Amino acid sequence: MQVRFPKWDFSKIRAHWAPNHEFAQMQNAASTVPAYIEPYLVKVMLKAQAALDPRHEQLHRDLAIFIKQEMQHCKQHIAFNKALRADGYEGMLPLEQKYEADYQRFLEKKSLRFNCAYSEGFEAMSSVAVTAFFEEYDEFFEGADPEAVDLWKWHLAEEYEHREVAHDVYHALFGRGIFSYLYRIYGFFYAMSHIRAHVRRVQAFLLAKDREGMTPEQIAQSEERVARIKAATARRAKEHLKAILSPSYQPATRPAPKGVMDYLERFQRKSEPAAA
């Protein structure tokens, strides 16, 4: 695991950064998640770190890198989202603020167990996105803005890289009995439902705005493109879900999607030296 420091300039990015505008907008909606969940994850993991027995030396080291990686993810997506709103989609902001308030409420009202289970659930969810971006989305990347594609591939490759940290923290703090397993599954489904609901609201806003002035035929074509994107996203989801729901789930053993490790190596060669 390494901390990487991209130097992108999103000032010229446009919401329709891919020829398939629906694909771009669906990822733009998803980009609002890291801007708010990553600071939440950092706060949760700092609380967890304080509660974690010092004997878990490697996990403490991994947590330090995990936190720094998530801070970079947040920073880059905030800059990206700012450019999207400036491109005529300011209406995203009220939806984002409502989502942000949920995390503040979780931190203030929910237990450390809940917040760790939610965090682990989100990290488990990322397996679907990592596979989709590296194995299923090539057709949507053709002609796309390389900085937008790089943002997502860098972020998701690092999600794969630190895939086991939140899981190990949860079990180090709350054990591995039947209740711990059931609560982990509860946290996963809670996180999935909560995050998907937010993303779908933002997607609905973005797509509705783009469809203003479209003819019924154009709207039907747009809906067909959305269906194709959803099919590509879901293609490998069931196999990931089966693994996540298993009592013996171990994210550390999850196979790397094609190209993930090569991508990180190439990214590292063309960027500044990593800092751990």
C-alpha positions in Angstrom: 0.0 0.0 0.0 1.2 3.5 -0.9 -0.1 7.0 -0.7 -0.1 8.7 -4.1 -0.5 12.4 -4.9 -2.1 13.0 -8.3 -1.8 16.5 -9.8 -4.8 16.9 -12.0 -6.4 20.1 -13.1 -10.1 19.7 -13.4 -10.8 23.3 -14.2 -11.6 22.4 -17.9 -13.5 19.2 -17.2 -17.0 19.0 -18.5 -19.9 17.0 -17.2 -20.2 15.2 -20.6 -16.6 13.9 -20.4 -17.4 10.7 -22.3 -19.1 10.4 -25.6 -21.8 8.4 -23.9 -23.2 11.2 -21.9 -25.4 8.9 -19.7 -22.2 7.0 -18.7 -20.5 10.2 -17.7 -23.4 11.5 -15.7 -23.9 8.2 -13.9 -20.3 8.3 -12.8 -20.6 12.0 -12.0 -23.4 11.1 -9.6 -21.2 8.5 -8.0 -18.4 11.0 -7.7 -20.4 12.9 -5.1 -20.0 9.9 -2.7 -16.2 10.1 -2.1 -16.5 13.8 -1.4 -18.5 13.0 1.8 -17.9 9.4 2.7 -14.1 9.6 2.7 -14.0 12.3 5.4 -16.5 10.2 7.3 -14.3 7.1 6.9 -11.3 9.0 8.1 -13.1 10.1 11.3 -14.4 6.6 11.9 -11.0 5.0 11.4 -9.4 7.5 13.7 -11.9 6.6 16.4 -11.2 2.9 15.7 -7.5 3.4 15.8 -7.8 4.9 19.2 -9.7 1.9 20.4 -7.5 -0.7 18.7 -5.1 -2.6 20.8 -1.4 -1.6 20.2 -0.5 -5.2 19.6 -2.1 -4.9 16.2 1.0 -3.3 14.9 0.6 -4.0 11.2 -3.0 -3.0 11.3 -2.1 0.3 12.9 0.4 0.9 10.0 -2.1 -0.1 7.4 -4.7 2.2 8.9 -2.3 5.2 8.7 -1.9 4.6 5.0 -5.6 3.9 4.5 -6.5 7.2 6.1 -4.0 9.2 3.9 -5.3 7.4 0.7 -8.9 8.3 1.6 -8.0 11.9 2.2 -6.5 12.1 -1.3 -9.6 10.5 -2.8 -11.7 13.1 -1.1 -9.6 16.0 -2.2 -9.6 14.9 -5.9 -13.3 14.3 -6.1 -14.2 17.6 -4.4 -12.2 19.4 -7.2 -13.9 17.2 -9.8 -17.4 17.8 -8.5 -16.8 21.6 -8.2 -16.1 21.6 -12.0 -19.3 19.6 -12.7 -21.4 22.0 -10.7 -19.8 25.0 -12.6 -20.8 23.3 -15.8 -24.4 24.0 -15.2 -25.4 21.4 -12.6 -25.5 23.5 -9.4 -28.7 21.6 -8.4 -26.4 18.8 -7.3 -25.4 20.7 -4.2 -28.6 20.4 -2.1 -28.6 16.7 -2.7 -25.0 16.5 -1.6 -25.7 18.6 1.5 -28.4 16.2 2.6 -26.1 13.3 2.1 -23.3 15.0 4.0 -25.7 15.6 6.9 -26.4 11.9 7.2 -22.7 11.2 7.9 -22.6 13.8 10.5 -25.6 12.2 12.1 -24.0 8.8 12.0 -20.9 10.1 13.8 -22.9 11.9 16.4 -25.7 9.4 17.1 -24.5 5.9 16.0 -22.1 3.5 17.8 -18.5 2.8 16.8 -19.7 -0.7 15.9 -22.3 0.7 13.5 -19.9 3.1 11.9 -17.2 0.5 11.5 -19.7 -2.0 10.0 -21.0 0.7 7.6 -17.4 1.6 6.6 -16.6 -2.1 6.0 -19.8 -2.4 4.0 -18.8 0.5 1.8 -15.4 -1.0 1.2 -16.9 -4.3 0.3 -19.3 -2.5 -2.2 -16.3 -1.1 -4.0 -15.4 -4.5 -5.3 -18.2 -4.2 -7.9 -17.0 -0.8 -9.1 -13.4 -1.9 -9.3 -14.3 -4.8 -11.5 -16.6 -2.8 -13.7 -14.1 0.0 -14.3 -11.2 -2.4 -15.2 -13.1 -5.2 -17.0 -16.5 -4.0 -18.2 -16.4 -0.3 -19.2 -13.8 -0.2 -22.0 -16.5 0.7 -24.6 -17.5 3.7 -22.5 -14.0 5.0 -22.2 -13.4 5.3 -25.9 -13.0 9.0 -26.7 -13.4 10.0 -23.0 -11.4 12.7 -21.2 -8.4 10.8 -19.9 -8.2 12.8 -16.7 -11.7 11.7 -15.7 -11.0 8.1 -16.5 -7.7 8.3 -14.6 -9.5 9.8 -11.6 -11.7 6.8 -11.3 -9.1 4.2 -12.2 -6.6 5.6 -9.7 -9.2 5.8 -6.9 -10.7 2.3 -7.5 -7.3 0.7 -7.9 -6.4 2.1 -4.4 -9.7 0.8 -3.1 -8.6 -2.7 -4.2 -5.2 -2.1 -2.7 -6.6 -1.3 0.8 -9.6 -3.6 0.4 -8.9 -5.5 3.7 -8.2 -2.7 6.1 -11.8 -1.7 7.2 -12.7 -5.4 7.4 -9.7 -6.2 9.6 -10.4 -3.2 11.9 -14.0 -4.3 12.3 -13.1 -7.8 13.3 -10.2 -6.7 15.5 -12.6 -4.6 17.5 -15.7 -6.7 17.5 -14.6 -10.3 17.1 -15.6 -13.0 14.7 -18.6 -14.7 16.3 -22.1 -15.1 14.8 -23.3 -11.8 16.1 -20.3 -10.0 14.6 -20.9 -11.7 11.3 -24.6 -10.8 11.3 -23.9 -7.2 12.2 -21.3 -7.0 9.4 -24.0 -8.1 7.0 -26.4 -5.6 8.5 -23.8 -2.8 8.0 -23.2 -3.9 4.4 -26.9 -3.8 3.4 -27.4 -0.5 5.3 -24.4 1.1 3.5 -25.5 -0.3 0.1 -29.1 0.9 0.5 -28.0 4.4 1.8 -25.4 5.0 -0.8 -27.4 3.7 -3.7 -30.4 5.9 -2.7 -28.2 9.0 -2.8 -26.5 8.1 -6.1 -29.8 7.4 -7.7 -31.2 10.8 -6.6 -28.3 12.6 -8.1 -28.4 10.5 -11.3 -32.1 11.3 -11.7 -31.4 15.0 -11.4 -28.5 14.9 -13.9 -30.3 12.8 -16.4 -33.5 14.8 -16.1 -31.6 18.0 -16.7 -29.9 16.5 -19.8 -33.2 15.3 -21.2 -34.8 18.7 -21.0 -35.8 19.5 -24.6 -35.2 16.0 -25.9 -37.8 14.4 -28.1 -39.6 11.2 -26.9 -37.4 9.3 -29.3 -34.2 10.8 -27.9 -35.3 10.1 -24.4 -36.0 6.4 -25.3 -32.5 6.2 -26.8 -31.1 7.8 -23.7 -32.9 5.2 -21.5 -31.5 2.4 -23.7 -28.0 3.7 -23.1 -28.6 3.8 -19.3 -29.9 0.2 -19.4 -26.7 -0.9 -21.2 -24.5 0.8 -18.6 -26.5 -0.8 -15.8 -26.1 -4.2 -17.4 -22.3 -3.8 -17.6 -22.1 -2.7 -14.0 -24.2 -5.6 -12.7 -22.5 -8.2 -14.8 -20.1 -9.4 -12.0 -22.1 -8.1 -9.1 -23.6 -11.4 -8.1 -20.3 -13.1 -7.7 -19.0 -10.3 -5.5 -22.2 -10.4 -3.4 -21.9 -14.1 -2.9 -18.4 -13.6 -1.5 -19.3 -10.7 0.7 -22.2 -12.5 2.3 -20.1 -15.6 3.2 -19.2 -16.0 6.9 -15.6 -16.8 5.7 -15.3 -13.6 3.6 -11.7 -12.4 3.4 -11.2 -9.4 1.1 -7.4 -10.0 1.2 -7.9 -13.0 -1.0 -10.1 -11.3 -3.5 -8.5 -11.7 -7.0 -7.3 -8.5 -8.6 -9.4 -7.4 -11.7 -7.4 -7.4 -14.9 -5.0 -4.5 -15.1 -5.4 -3.1 -11.6 -1.8 -3.8 -10.4 -0.3 -2.8 -13.8 -2.3 0.4 -13.7 -0.9 1.3 -10.2 2.6 0.5 -11.3 2.3 2.8 -14.4 0.6 5.5 -12.3 3.5 5.4 -9.8 6.1 5.6 -12.5 4.7 8.8 -14.0 3.9 10.5 -10.7 5.8 11.8 -7.7 7.5 9.3 -5.4 5.0 7.7 -3.1 4.9 8.6 0.6 3.7 6.1 3.2 
